[in-house]
Amino acid sequence: MKLRESVIIKIVVGVKSNMNLSTFDFAIIRNWMYRNARPLDLARWKYHFEDGTQEDVLNSLSVYQNQDGGFGHALEADSWNPNSTPIQTSTAMEILREINFDDRNHPLINGILKYLERGTDFKDGKWENTVLSNNDYPHAPWWHTDSDRVSRKEYNPTAIIAGFILEYASKGSNLYLRGGNIAQELSNSFLQNPQLEMHPLLCVTHMLRYIDKANLENQFDYSNLVDVLSRQITDLIKKDVNSWNDYGCSPSVFIKSPESSFYKGNEDILDKELDYIINTRNAEGIWNITWNWNNYIKEFAISENWWKANVVIKNMLLLQSFGRIVES
């Protein structure tokens, strides 16, 4: 079984849903993005919903890349650390995957690989989840160095980075061998203890998608990994709609389209979430986030808007892929 998750780029007419996002509401959301989104997120919006290009996204993303090839400068909007960190670099990796960019010879990707080759913030076989320099800049509590949890440190962001290496690094290189060994270790660890919380489990999902795209399934216990992953995701998804207001695991954390490997068996709850998304837009016409920092109040107000733009993109892609946006 392969992990499947396709994104329909063109807005389509909803055919079976009870509720769709109108063209009027789409325009409200678009206007909010043009007024509030940072250039990177506006470029992502244009790529997915207008006539934007991958190059526009890459140009906006590149300003967050440091000379060492890693990423910083609050690319991960909950950490304002300008220095390169594994977490912020993995955020760049996921944006590249979001826009289906796979030019392994692009300078941006070459820079990431050089950053990883240096072994910066790589310790005990893992890339660090938090780094000491985070503490010197505004950040959410979970990016402070005293906030580490064992399961989070094990998989986030190491699983994402290992998968990225397997897709992009030169086969036979020391970095490629390191990525392969780490991916095997994490795969075995997951099979032995699959009861992970939402974020580490999502990192495992990302790793398996990279393995899939690199056509390396035969080097892993892939079918078993997908089966175990699917069961754990189904167990983790919160069935109580009210829990989604409190950072609970909603279906769309793992299910992005009808082609998702995890959609079967979760159709009804996903349909409820689509209605929930359409019904829970705030007075501005977009969506609130479900967390805050409890400190750095001024900086969080800025980051909150950055995150809202990201939530807009994620929710709109979900509505789009399930045919919940009315065609103009």
N, C-alpha and C positions, 0 to 999 in steps of 0.2 A: 504494500500500500504506500502511495506517495502522499506527501502533504500537499494539499491543494488549497490555493488561496488566490483567486484572480480578482482583478479590479477592472470594472467596466469604465472606460474613460468618458464615454458619451452619456449625457443625461438621457434616461429612458422613462417611458410612461409606466407608472405602477399599474399592475394588472390584477393582483389578487388581494392587495392589502385593504384594510378598512380605512386607512388614513394616509394621505400623501402631503408632502410639503408643496405649497402652491408656488406659482411663479412670483407672486407678490412677496411671499416670505423669503424666497430665494434672493430677490433683489435687496431686501432689507439686510440679509446676512452678508451679501456681497458688499454692500455699502459700508457695513461695519468693518469688514476686513480692509477695505481701502482706507478707511479712516484710522484704524488702530493697529493693524498687523505690522510687525517689523518686516523689512524688505525680504528676508528669507522666506517667511511664512506667506507673504503676499505672492512671491514667485511660485511657491508650492501650490497655492490656491489657483493661480493662473494656469499652471501646468495641468492640473486636474480638471478644471472647470471652464477654462477659457481657451485661449490660443497660446498659452505660455509654452516655453521650451525647456528641455533638460538643461540647456546651456545657461539659461537665466537662473535656474535653481543652483547650478554648480557655481556660478559667479557669486551669488549671494552667500552660498555656503563657504566658499573659499576664504572669506574675510574672517572667519572664525578659526582658520588653520594657522598654527604657529610655524616658525621656521624649522622646528624639529619634526614637523609633519603631523603632530598631534593637534587636538582641538581643545579650545577653552573659550574664554570670553562669554560665559553664560549661554553657550549653545544649548546646554541643558539648563533650562531657565530657573531651576531652583538652586543653582550654584554659580555665583558671579566670579569664580576663580578665573583669571585670565590665562593661567598656565595650562599647559596640556595635561589632561588627566585621562585615564582609561574610560571613565564613565562618559565624559564629553566626547571622546573619540568614538565610542560605540554609538552615541547618539547620531554622529555624522554617518556612520555605517548604515544605520537604520533609515536615514533620510535617502541615502543612495539607493537602498533597496526599495523604498517607497516609490521612487520615480523610475524603477526598473533600469537603473544605470549599471552597465556591466563592462565598460571599457577599461580593461585591466592595465592599459598603458597610459591612462590619463594621469597627469601630474598630481592631481589631488589624491588619487589612490596610491600612486607611488610614494607620496609623502607619508601616508598612513602606514604603509609597509615599512618604510625606513624608521618611523617612530617606534613601531613594534619590534623591529630588529634590535634597536638599542636596548630594549629591556627596561625602559623607564617604568617605574612603579610596578615591576614584575617581581613577586616575592613568593617563595615556597610553592612554585608551580602555578600561581594565579596572578592575574592582574588585580591590583588593589581596587577595592570598592570605594574607599575614601582615601584621600591623601591629606597630609598635614597642612599643605598650603590652603586647602579649603577654608580652614579656620580663620584665615586672615582677611576674608572677604565675606560680604553678605551671602547667606546661604540658609537653606532649610535645615532643621535639626537633624534630619537623617543623613545629611552629607557632612556632619561634624565627625571627627575621627573617633569619638567615643561612642558612636551610635551603631557600630558594626554588629550584625547578627551573623552567626555561623553559616546558615543556609544562603543568606543573601551574598555573603562574601565568596562562597564557593562558586556560584553560578553567574552572578551579576557583577561585572560585565564579561567575565571570562568565557562563558559559553558563547556569547555573541562574537567576541573577538576570535575565538578558535574557529568558529564557522566561517567568518570572513576570511581568515587566513587560508582555509582549505579551498575557498573559491578563487582567491586572487593571487596568492603567493606562488612563486615558481616551484613546481613540483621538484622534489629532491633538495630544495634549499633547507638550511637549518631552521628557518622560520616555519616552513611548511611541515617539517617533521615535528617541530614543537607543537604546532597547531593540531596535527593529527593525534599526537600522544595525549594532549589535553582533552580533545574531543572524545577519545576512547575512555579516558579516566572518568570524565563527567557522565558519559553514557552509562558506564558500569555503575557509577555511584547512584545515578537516577533509578536504574532498574532495581537496585538493592533497597533504595529508600525513596519511593516516588511521592510520598506525602509532603509535597512542597507547597509553600504559600504562593500567592499569585505572581509576584515579580520573579522569583527564581524559576518558576514553572514557565513563565513567558520567555525567559532567556533560553531555556531548553528548546522551546518551540522554534525560536529564531535559529538556534544552532542546527536543528534538523532541517530547516528550510535551506540553509546554506549547503548542507550536505547533499540534499536533494538536487539543488541547482548545479552543484559540482559533479553530479552523477557518481557519488561515492557510496551509495547505499549498500553496495555489496561488501564494503569494508567495515560495516557496523551491523549490529543486531537490529536492523532498521525497522522491520515489520513489528517486532516485539516492542521497540521503543515507541512507535506510533500508537500501538494498541494500549500500552500502559499510559501514555500521555493522554490519549482520548478519555480513558476512564477517569483519570485524575482531574481532567478539566471538567468533565460532567459532574463529578463530586464537588468540585470547588465552586462552580457557578451558583450564585445565590438565586434561589427561586422567588424570594420575597422582593417584590419591586421596591418596597420602601427601603430596603437595605442598600440600594444603589445610590441613595443620597449620602451615604456615609462611607464612601470609598470601598463599598462592597464589590465583589467580583461579578460584574454583569456579563452576559454572554458575549458581547462584542469585544471584550478584552482578548478573546481567542478566536472568535468567529467573525470574519471580515466580509464574507460573501457566501452565496448559496453553494459555491464550489468548494468551500472549506471542508476538510476532512472531519471537522468536529461539528458540522451542522446537523448531521443525521442524529435524531434523538433529542435535539434541542430546538426543533423548528418552532414549537409553540411558545417557548419562553423567549426566543429571539424575536418572534413576531410581536410579543408584548413589549419588548425593549424598543422596537422601532416606533410603536405608538407612544411609548414613554418619552423617547427623544423628541418627537414632534410636539408633545404636550408640555414639555418642561423648559421651553425657551423662556428666557427672562424678559424684562421690560425692554431691553435693547434688541431683542429678537434673536439672541444667541444663547449660549449656555454658560452657567456658572461652573467654576471648578469646585471640587469637594474637599479641599484641604487648604491650610494656611500655615505660615511659619511660626506665628506667635512671637516673632521678633523681627528686627529690621523692617519696621512697618512701611517706611517710604519705599524701600527697594522692593518689598513684596508687592506693593500696589502696581509697580511696573511689571514685575514678573507675572503677576496675576493676569494682566492683559495679554502678555506673550502666550501664556498657557491657554487662555480663552481662544486665541487664534488657532492654536494647535488642536484644541477640542473641536472647534468648528470644522477643521479639515477632516479629522477622524470621523465625526458624526456625519458630515455630508458625504464622504466616501461610502460610509455604511448605507445611508439612505439611498444613495445612487446605485450601489451594487444590488440592492434588493428592490429596485424599481419603485422607490417611494418618493421620487421627485418628479413632479409634473413637468412634462416637456413643454418648452415655450414655443 
